[in-house]
């Protein structure tokens, strides 16, 4: 017997779902980006003393990259259980892990107190952050995507994406306020701990909101169909449900590769524009760290505002065209980007970062709906998370590290610009190979049985169907 189609959410409930995802992702990205900013500003002094300043920054960014290395593991674990037991439970767990690790960093003794144990503990906590974030993104965007309809999915699903600039805005704003109010000595001594300790309060707020929302109706309907198939499965196991990871790799490996390629320019450009910029602006352009932080702060506010607009545009003209605008644009912007910063003018610095993040938003906004629409419901958390997070190991993780190393080796921004342009080319090719997905009904992805050959995304639910479903 076919399961009833899930009832569409009311406007009020949809807004509550969007708010829960947005606030949760904002907190998680605040925690994650806070580490990146601290790595550029103070961790080289507190946890890697005695090194050349640029070498210390490299070591600091290395621990920053470690967090990305844990994200694929988080994607696998959270994706598996998120596809088995639901999106909501895993989102609560990810928020607790991320907030707990960030709060613990604020209490961590430095190298001067406990020696080499300090950077080791810092690295462990960074791994926990990465593991949690690897599971957060997929669940947050799916919870919204699966509650909405195809007509405005790009717009609504883009709101959890604004959690990244909102988290960046919050993290950078807190750091900018502290650096303005405290002397350099006070900030390095104890002021840097305050933003990390604030995470404990933010997590409590996020949990209160996240626990109040309902599970995805599309997932609940797919779970009911899976239970029906399990009850009627033959003794030989026919019709049995496969593990989400196995199903993804069997039926959606091309979509995973597309998602990984699509993230290259988006991920690399973002961390060059927001994290490496703090190094380049201060070391090469001679600007103060306060000036660099202020530019990122203002640009992040603009970034937050344009993401829903790009998402809405993707509902009108498609995910692929909007994504292409961002990939081509960010690649073309890199040489003007560094030339503007080299002028050592705050206005030019602000223009460079703002335009860069606006173009980045054209990739980031449709990404949530685009990736969600590629996969069937009972493997969607795994598929979207794997595609998004495995690419972060090759893209976002080493981006500030590679950019800093290129600057140290060549003393020029040219190799860094070429590096981002190469990533943009990979993304253009990946998106060109993808199919347009904006008209796909996520409930219909699981509505038709697979009857022959290799199932399509619209015919597969967890990798297996029987003819009578």
N, C-alpha and C positions, 0 to 999 in steps of 0.2 A: 504494500500500500504506500502510495507516495505521501510524503510528509507535507503538511500545510506550509504554504509560503509564509515567511516571517512577516509580521505586521510592521508597516513603516513606523518609525518613531515620530512622536509629536515634535513640533518645533522646539518646545521647551526642553524635552528630554534630549534632543539632539544637541542643543546648546550646552546642556549640562555635561554631556559626554565630551564635547569639544573642550569645554573649560577644564574638565578633569585631566584630559590628555595634555592640554597646553600647559597647565600649571605643573603637572608631573614632569614633563619633558624640560620645562624651564628650570626646575630645581636640579634635575640630573645634569643638564648641560652647564648650569652654573657651577656645579661641583667639578665637572670635567674641565671646563675652560679656566676656572680659577687656578687649577694646577698649572695649566699652560702659561698663564700670565706670571704666576709666581716662579715658574721655571726660568722664564726670561729675565726676571727682575731680581730675585733674591736667593733662589735655591742654589745657584752656583757658589754663592758666598757661604751659605749656611751648611750645606751638605757636601760640597766639593772644594774646600778651601785649599790654598797652596798651589793652585793651578794658574796658568795664564788665563786672564779673564775670558777670552774667546773659547779656550779649551774647557774651562769650567762651564760655560754656557752649553757647549756641545755635550758634555757629560750630563748636564741637567736636562737637556732635551732628549737624551737617550733614555732616561727614566720616564720622560713624557711619552716616548714612543712605545715603551713597554706596555702602557695601558691599551694601546691599539692592538698589541699582540694578543691580549686576552679577549678582545672583542669577538673574534670568530668562535672561541670556545663558548662564550656567553650566548652567541647566536645559535649554536648547536643545541645547547642545553635548554635555554629558554624556548627556542623554536620547537623542540621536541615536546616539551611539556605544555607549551602554549597551544599546540595543535591537539594535544590529548585531553587536557583538563580545562582549558579556557584562557582567554587573554587577561582577564581581570586579576586573577590570583598571581600570575607571574609578574604583572606590572607592580603590584604591591610589594612583592619580594625584591624586585630590581630597585625600587625606591629606597627600601630599607638598607640594602647592601651599599648602594652608592652613598647615601647620607651617612651611614655609620663609618665608612672608610674615610670620607672627607672630614668628619668631625675628629676622627683619630689622628689625622695629619695635623690638625690644629694643636694637638696635645703632644706631638712627637718631639723628643729631645733632638738637638742638633749634633753635628759632628764634634763641636767643642765640648759637649757633655758626655757622649757615649762612644765617640770615635766612629769606626767603620760600621758599627751596627746601625747608625742613623740612616745612611743611604740605603742599607739593606731593608730596613723597615719601611722606608719611604717607597721603595720599589714594590714591596709586597702590597702595600695599601693601594698603590697605583694599579697593580694587577687586579685587585678587587674592584676598583672603579671601572676599569676596562671591561671586566666580566659582566658587571651590572649594566653598563651602557650597551653592551652587545645584545642584551636581551630587551632593553627598554624600547628602542626605536621601533622595531617591528610590531610589538604589541600596541604601542600608543597609536601608530598610524592606522593599524588594522581596526582597532576599536572604533575609530571614527569612520573609516572607509566602509566598514560593514554595517554601520548604523544608517548611513546616508543612501541616497539614490544616485544613479549614474549621471543624471542631468547636472548636478552641482557637486559631484564628488571631488573634483579637482580643487574647488574652492574650500570645502569643509575639511578635506584631508590635508590641505596646506597649513591649517592652523597649528597642528602639533609641530609642524616644521618651523613655525615661528618661535618655538621653544629654544632653538639654537641661538638666534640673535638675541632673544629675550634673556637667555642665560648668560650670553656674552655681555649684554648690556648691564645686567645685574652684577656680574663678576667684575667687569671693568669699572663700573660706576663705584662699587665699594672700594676697589683698589685706588681709583683716582681720588676719592674723597679722603682716604687714609694718607696717601702720599702728599695731599695738599695740607692736611691738618697736622701731620707728624713730621718731625725732622727725619733725615735719612737714617740716623742712628736709632731713633725710636722705632721706625718702621722695620728695620732689619732685626732689632732686638726682640720686639714683641708684637708690633702692629700687624705684621703679616699673618699672625695666627687668628685675628678677629674674623676675617671673612670665612675661614674654614669652620670655626666654631659656630658661626651663624647658621651653618647648614643644618644643625640639629633642630632649630626652630622651624626652618623652612620645610624640613621633612615631615614634621608633625602636621603642618598645614596641608601639605600634599597628600598625606595618608587620609586625613579626614575627608578630603574631597574625593579622592580616588575610591575609597571604600563605599561611597554613596551611589556609585553608578552601577548599571546593570551590565551583564555579559552581552556580547554581541549576539543579536537574534539570528544572523546568518550562521554563526558558529553553532548555536544551540540547535538549529534545524539540521545542520550537517551531522552533528553529534547524534541526534535522534535517528537519522537514516543509517548511520554507522552501527548503532545498536540493533536496528532492525535486521541489517545484513548479518551481524554477528549471531543473532538468534536463529537465523535460517541457514547459516553456513553448513555445508556438508561435512561429513566425517573426514574427507580428504583435505579439508581446509579451503575448499573453493569459496571464494567470496570473502575470505578473511582479510582484515585490514592490515596493510603493511605499515612499517615505521615511516613517519613523515619524511625523514632524511632519505631513506631508500626510495620512496616514491618521488621525491623531488629530483634526485639524481637520475632516476629512470625516465621520467616523463618531462621534466622541465630543465634539463641541463643547459639547453640553449638559452632559456630565459635567465638562468643564473649567470651565464657568461655575459649576456647583454647588460644585466644589472651591474655586474662588476666593472665592465668597460664604461658604462654610463657614469659611474661614480668617480672615475679617475680624475677628470678635470674639476669636477665639483669639489671633491675632497682636498686635492692638492692645492687648488687655488685658494680655498677658504683658509687653510692653515698658513699659507704664505702671506695672505692679506692681513690676517688677524693676529697670528702668533709671531711669525718671523719678522713682521714689520716692526715689532718692539725692539728687536736686535738691530735691524738695518737702519732705522730712523735715528737711533741713539749712537751707534758705532760708526756709521758711514756718513750720515747726513748731518751729524752734530746737533741733533735736536734733543731736548730733554725727554726723560721718560714720561713726565707729566703731559707734555705736548703730544707724544705718541698715543698715550692712553686716552686723552681727550678726543683725538681724531677717531680712534676706534669706537669710542663711546657714541659719538654723534652718528657715525656711519652705521653702527649697529641699530640705532633707532630707525634710520631710513630703511635698512634691510628688513627690519620687522614689519614696516608698513607696506613694503612692495611685495612681499611673499604672497599674501592673499590675492593681490591684484594679478600676479602672474598665474596663480592657481586658477582664478576665475577665467583668465584668458585661455588656459589649457582646456577648459570646458567648452569653449567656443570654437577654437581652431585645432585642438588636439594636443596631446602630451608631447609628441615628437617635435613639432615645429617650435614650441616654446623652449624645449630643452636644447634644440639646435641653436637658437638665438643666444642662449647663455654660453654654450660651449665655444662657439665661434667668437662671441664677443669677449669673453674673458681671455682667450688666447691672443686676440688682437690688441687687448688693452695692456698687456704686460710691459711693453717697452715704454709707452707713455706713463704707465704707473710708476716705474722707477725713475724716469726722468723728472716727473713732478716732485717726487720725494727728494731727489738730489738738489732741488732748488732751495731746500732748507726753509721753505715758507709753510706756515701752518695752513694757510688757505689751500695751497697746492697739495699738501699732504692729505688734507680733508677731502679734496676733490678726488685724489687718486684712490683712497680707500673706499669712498662712497660709491663711485662708479663701479669699482671692482665688485663690491658686495651687491649692488643692484643687478649686475650681470650674473653673479653667482646665484642670486635668487631665482633667475629664470630657469636654472637647472634644479635648484633645491625645491621650489614650490610644487611642480608637477610630479616630483619623484615619488611621493607617498602614494598617490593614486595610481601612477604608472606601474610601480612595482607590485602594488596590491592586486591590480587587474591582471597580472601575468599568471597568477597561481590559483589553483583550486583551494577551496576553503580549508579542508583538513590537512593541507600541507602549506598553506599560505604564510603562516608565521615562520615556519622553517625556511621556505623558499625566499621570502622577502628579506629575512634576517641574514641568511647565508650570502645572498647576492650583495647586500649592502655592506656587511661587516667584513667579509673575507677580503674585499677590495681595499678596505681601510688599512690592512697590513702593508700593502704595496703602495698605497696612496697617501693618506693622511698621516700615518705613523711616522714615516721617515721624512716627510716634507720639510718641517722646520730644520731637521738634522741635515738633510741634503743641501738645503738652501744656505745654512750656516757654513757648512763645509765648502761649498762652492765659493762663497764670499771669502773665506779664509784662504783658499788656494789661489783664486784669480783676482781678488780685490776688486771685482766688478760685478754689476748686476746682470750683465748680458747672459752669462750661463744660466742664471736663475730664471730669466725671462724665457729662454729657450726650453728649459725644463718644463715650465708650465704650458708652453705652447705645444710641446710633444704630448703632454697629457690631454690637452684639448683635442688634438688630432685623434687620439685613441677613442675619446668619447664620441666624437662626430661619427666615426666608423661604427661604433657599437649601436648608437641610436639609429643610424641609417639602416642597420640590419634588423631592427626591431619592428614589430607590427604595431599599428595604432590600436589603442585599447580603450579610448574614452567612452565608447558606447556600450561597453560590456556591463551586464548586470551580474553582480557578484553572486546573487542567489541562483541565477541560471547556470553559473559555472558548475554547479553540482546537480542541476536538474535533469540532465540527460544521461542515460546509461551508455557506457562504452560498449559498442557492438562489434567492432572489428579493429584489427591492426593496433597501431599505437594511439592511445586516447589523446584528444586535443585538450587544451586547458578547460574548455567548456564541457568536456565529457568526463573529467576525471575527478573523483573524490577519494583522496588518500590512496590513489594508485590502483583501486580495484572496484569493479562493479559486476553484477550478475545480470543476465538478460531480463530478468523479471522485475528489477528494481523500479 
